[in-house]
Amino acid sequence: MQPTFSKSKANVKSSSARTVGLVIVVLFHVGAFYALKSGLAGSVLDTITGPIETRLIEEIATESNELPPPPPKLDAPPPEFIPMPDISIDAPAPSNTISNVTAVKKPPPPPPPPQVVPPRSNPRRPITQPDYPTMSRRLGEEGQVILLLTVDENGRVLEAKVDKSSGFERLDAAAISEATRRWRLIPGTINGKASTMQYKFAVTFKIDQ
């Protein structure tokens, strides 16, 4: 019976050793898992992957911040001179046929200007000098009055107006009175026919010394 007990005891010791080893292995794995969960595993991971990720981010940022170079400026080409095209228009040839013939009448020549002869003094009844007004003689009034006369077909003075005054009313009135009361003239004619017309006559007043 003694040998059987020794063998059982040895089996118990071997089983305890295996259990302790298994517990140690489990504890090791639990510690490793805890280390991975903690910052130690994170720092190791950062040490391995950190510089690579940082370099990639910096390169991407650098490339994104750089703008593409502007396109080179090209000088505009000078404007081209385009000459105007020559356009020729061919006129139709003149026709030798005459469709209508009309006689052209020359306008009659203008009538000759009328032959006008103004009134003039009549040698048979010469123009008389008006009486010198007494007051004008005393005051020494002298001058020349030009009368515009209207003479009819018979030579009578129908109307006398002062065209230019002598400067003295008494002398002008004396000339008008003499012309309308006493003057008989040769009437003026138009193409040889006596006609009423106007004419100017001058009357001079001068005191004899």
C-alpha positions as CSV (number, residue, x, y, z in Angstrom):
1,M,0.0,0.0,0.0
2,Q,3.0,2.4,0.6
3,P,4.1,2.6,-3.1
4,T,0.6,3.4,-4.2
5,F,0.5,6.5,-1.9
6,S,3.8,7.8,-3.2
7,K,2.7,7.6,-6.8
8,S,-0.5,9.5,-6.1
9,K,1.5,12.2,-4.3
10,A,3.8,12.6,-7.2
11,N,0.9,13.0,-9.6
12,V,-0.6,15.7,-7.3
13,K,2.7,17.7,-7.4
14,S,2.9,17.5,-11.2
15,S,-0.7,18.7,-11.6
16,S,0.0,21.7,-9.3
17,A,3.1,22.7,-11.3
18,R,1.1,22.7,-14.5
19,T,-1.6,24.8,-12.9
20,V,0.9,27.3,-11.7
21,G,2.5,27.6,-15.1
22,L,-0.9,28.0,-16.7
23,V,-1.7,30.8,-14.2
24,I,1.6,32.5,-15.0
25,V,0.9,32.4,-18.7
26,V,-2.6,33.8,-18.2
27,L,-1.3,36.6,-16.0
28,F,1.3,37.4,-18.7
29,H,-1.3,37.7,-21.4
30,V,-3.5,39.7,-19.1
31,G,-0.6,42.1,-18.4
32,A,0.2,42.4,-22.0
33,F,-3.4,43.1,-22.9
34,Y,-3.5,45.7,-20.2
35,A,-0.3,47.3,-21.5
36,L,-1.8,47.5,-25.0
37,K,-4.9,49.2,-23.6
38,S,-2.8,51.6,-21.6
39,G,-0.6,54.5,-22.9
40,L,2.4,52.3,-23.2
41,A,1.1,50.5,-26.2
42,G,-0.3,53.8,-27.6
43,S,3.1,55.5,-27.2
44,V,4.8,52.6,-29.0
45,L,2.3,52.9,-31.8
46,D,2.7,56.6,-32.0
47,T,6.5,56.2,-32.2
48,I,6.1,53.8,-35.1
49,T,3.4,55.5,-37.1
50,G,3.5,59.1,-35.9
51,P,6.3,60.6,-38.2
52,I,4.9,58.9,-41.2
53,E,1.4,60.3,-40.7
54,T,2.8,63.8,-39.8
55,R,4.9,63.9,-42.9
56,L,2.0,62.9,-45.1
57,I,-0.3,65.6,-43.6
58,E,2.4,68.3,-44.0
59,E,3.0,67.3,-47.6
60,I,-0.7,67.4,-48.4
61,A,-1.1,70.8,-46.6
62,T,1.9,72.2,-48.5
63,E,0.7,71.0,-51.8
64,S,-2.8,72.4,-51.2
65,N,-1.5,75.8,-50.1
66,E,0.6,76.3,-53.2
67,L,-1.4,78.0,-56.0
68,P,-0.8,77.1,-59.6
69,P,1.3,79.6,-61.4
70,P,-0.7,82.2,-63.5
71,P,-0.8,81.6,-67.2
72,P,1.7,83.7,-69.2
73,K,0.4,87.0,-70.6
74,L,0.2,86.9,-74.4
75,D,0.5,90.2,-76.3
76,A,-2.6,90.8,-78.4
77,P,-1.8,90.5,-82.1
78,P,-1.9,93.9,-84.0
79,P,-5.1,94.5,-85.9
80,E,-4.9,93.4,-89.5
81,F,-5.6,95.8,-92.3
82,I,-8.2,94.4,-94.5
83,P,-8.3,96.3,-97.8
84,M,-11.7,97.1,-99.2
85,P,-12.6,95.0,-102.2
86,D,-12.7,96.8,-105.5
87,I,-16.3,96.7,-106.9
88,S,-16.8,97.4,-110.5
89,I,-20.3,97.9,-111.9
90,D,-20.7,97.6,-115.6
91,A,-23.2,100.1,-116.9
92,P,-25.4,98.9,-119.7
93,A,-24.4,100.0,-123.1
94,P,-26.4,102.9,-124.5
95,S,-29.1,102.0,-126.8
96,N,-28.9,103.3,-130.4
97,T,-32.7,103.3,-130.8
98,I,-34.8,106.4,-130.1
99,S,-38.2,105.7,-128.8
100,N,-39.8,109.1,-128.8
101,V,-38.9,112.3,-130.6
102,T,-40.4,115.5,-129.3
103,A,-39.8,118.9,-130.7
104,V,-38.4,121.4,-128.2
105,K,-39.7,124.9,-128.6
106,K,-37.4,127.7,-127.7
107,P,-39.0,130.2,-125.3
108,P,-39.8,133.5,-126.8
109,P,-37.3,136.2,-126.2
110,P,-38.0,138.6,-123.4
111,P,-39.7,141.8,-124.4
112,P,-37.4,144.8,-124.6
113,P,-37.4,147.1,-121.7
114,P,-39.9,149.9,-121.9
115,Q,-38.7,153.2,-123.2
116,V,-39.5,155.6,-120.4
117,V,-39.2,159.4,-120.9
118,P,-39.7,161.4,-117.7
119,P,-41.8,164.6,-117.5
120,R,-39.8,167.8,-118.5
121,S,-40.3,171.5,-118.7
122,N,-42.4,172.9,-121.6
123,P,-40.7,175.6,-123.6
124,R,-44.0,177.1,-124.4
125,R,-44.9,177.3,-120.7
126,P,-41.6,177.4,-118.9
127,I,-41.4,176.6,-115.2
128,T,-41.9,179.7,-113.1
129,Q,-40.0,180.7,-110.0
130,P,-42.2,180.9,-106.8
131,D,-42.5,184.2,-105.1
132,Y,-39.9,184.7,-102.3
133,P,-41.7,184.9,-99.0
134,T,-41.3,188.4,-97.5
135,M,-40.5,187.1,-94.0
136,S,-37.9,184.7,-95.3
137,R,-36.2,187.5,-97.3
138,R,-36.1,189.7,-94.2
139,L,-34.6,186.8,-92.1
140,G,-32.2,185.9,-94.8
141,E,-33.5,182.4,-95.3
142,E,-32.0,180.6,-98.3
143,G,-31.9,177.0,-99.5
144,Q,-33.0,174.4,-102.1
145,V,-36.1,172.2,-101.8
146,I,-36.6,169.1,-103.9
147,L,-40.2,168.3,-104.8
148,L,-41.6,164.9,-105.8
149,L,-44.3,165.7,-108.4
150,T,-47.0,163.5,-109.8
151,V,-47.6,164.6,-113.4
152,D,-50.6,163.3,-115.4
153,E,-51.0,162.5,-119.1
154,N,-51.7,166.2,-119.8
155,G,-48.7,167.6,-118.0
156,R,-50.6,168.9,-115.0
157,V,-49.1,168.6,-111.5
158,L,-51.6,166.5,-109.5
159,E,-49.6,166.4,-106.3
160,A,-46.3,167.9,-104.9
161,K,-44.5,166.6,-101.9
162,V,-41.3,167.6,-100.2
163,D,-38.6,165.0,-100.9
164,K,-35.9,167.0,-99.3
165,S,-36.5,170.2,-97.3
166,S,-34.7,173.4,-97.7
167,G,-34.6,173.7,-94.0
168,F,-37.3,176.4,-93.8
169,E,-41.0,175.7,-93.9
170,R,-41.9,179.0,-95.6
171,L,-39.6,178.2,-98.6
172,D,-41.0,174.6,-98.9
173,A,-44.6,175.8,-98.8
174,A,-43.9,178.5,-101.4
175,A,-42.4,175.9,-103.8
176,I,-45.3,173.5,-103.4
177,S,-47.9,176.2,-104.0
178,E,-46.2,177.4,-107.2
179,A,-45.9,173.9,-108.7
180,T,-49.5,172.9,-108.1
181,R,-51.0,176.2,-109.3
182,R,-48.9,177.2,-112.3
183,W,-46.7,174.5,-113.6
184,R,-47.6,172.8,-116.9
185,L,-45.1,170.2,-118.0
186,I,-44.6,167.9,-121.0
187,P,-46.0,164.6,-119.6
188,G,-43.8,161.6,-119.4
189,T,-44.2,158.7,-121.9
190,I,-43.8,154.9,-121.8
191,N,-42.9,153.5,-125.2
192,G,-44.1,156.8,-126.8
193,K,-47.4,156.9,-124.9
194,A,-48.2,159.7,-122.4
195,S,-48.5,158.3,-118.9
196,T,-48.9,159.5,-115.4
197,M,-45.7,159.2,-113.5
198,Q,-43.6,160.8,-110.7
199,Y,-40.5,162.9,-111.1
200,K,-38.3,165.1,-109.0
201,F,-37.7,168.8,-109.5
202,A,-35.5,171.2,-107.5
203,V,-36.4,174.8,-106.6
204,T,-33.6,177.1,-105.3
205,F,-34.2,180.1,-103.1
206,K,-31.4,182.7,-103.1
207,I,-31.6,186.4,-102.1
208,D,-30.1,188.7,-104.8
209,Q,-27.6,191.2,-103.4
